[in-house]
Amino acid sequence: MDHDQALSALHSGDLVEAIVKPADDANGWVLIFLTRSGEQVIYSGHTGTEKVYHRLDQATEIAREIGFHNIRVEEEF
């Protein structure tokens, strides 16, 4: 889901939560959205490639720009 799709989905009530967690395949963080139906959708660029952020602050800033006030950060230990 790219930026414009995420904005639209949040405003229509289809997205209920933003989650930031470590990327599986890279050194960094990914942004995931939780839909009303419980599906997790990864934030991507316009090309459909998942966006990986090197700093946690970068990922949370994008979630706030989209309109999320609270962002959950998940990290496994």
C-alpha positions in Angstrom: 0.0 0.0 0.0 1.6 3.3 -1.1 1.3 6.7 0.5 -1.8 7.8 -1.4 -3.6 4.5 -0.8 -2.8 4.6 2.9 -4.2 8.2 3.2 -7.4 7.2 1.5 -7.8 4.0 3.5 -7.2 5.7 6.8 -9.7 8.5 6.0 -12.3 5.9 4.9 -11.8 3.9 8.1 -10.3 0.9 6.6 -7.0 1.2 8.5 -7.1 1.0 12.3 -3.4 0.9 13.4 0.1 1.6 12.3 2.8 -0.8 13.4 6.6 -0.4 13.0 8.8 -3.4 13.3 12.2 -4.6 12.2 12.5 -5.6 8.5 12.9 -9.3 7.8 15.3 -9.0 4.9 17.1 -5.8 5.6 18.7 -3.7 8.3 16.0 -1.3 9.2 12.3 -0.8 10.0 9.1 -1.4 8.0 5.7 0.2 8.4 2.7 -2.1 8.5 -1.0 -1.1 8.6 -3.6 -3.2 10.3 -6.9 -3.2 8.5 -10.4 -3.2 10.0 -10.7 -6.9 8.9 -7.4 -7.8 10.8 -5.2 -8.0 7.7 -1.6 -6.6 7.9 -0.6 -4.6 4.8 3.0 -3.4 4.3 3.7 0.2 3.3 5.4 0.4 0.0 6.6 2.9 -2.6 4.7 3.7 -5.8 6.4 0.8 -7.4 5.0 -1.7 -4.9 8.4 -2.4 -3.2 8.4 -2.4 0.6 9.9 0.7 2.1 12.7 0.1 4.6 13.8 2.9 6.9 17.2 3.0 8.6 15.9 4.8 11.6 12.8 4.2 13.8 12.1 8.0 13.7 11.8 7.9 9.9 9.2 5.2 9.9 7.1 6.8 12.7 7.3 10.1 11.0 5.7 8.6 7.8 2.9 7.1 9.9 2.2 10.4 11.5 2.2 12.2 8.1 -0.4 9.7 6.9 -2.6 10.6 10.0 -1.9 8.1 12.7 -1.6 9.6 16.2 -0.4 6.4 17.9 2.1 4.0 16.4 2.9 0.6 17.9 6.5 -0.4 17.8 7.2 -4.2 17.8 10.6 -5.6 18.4 11.3 -9.2 19.3 14.0 -10.1 21.8 
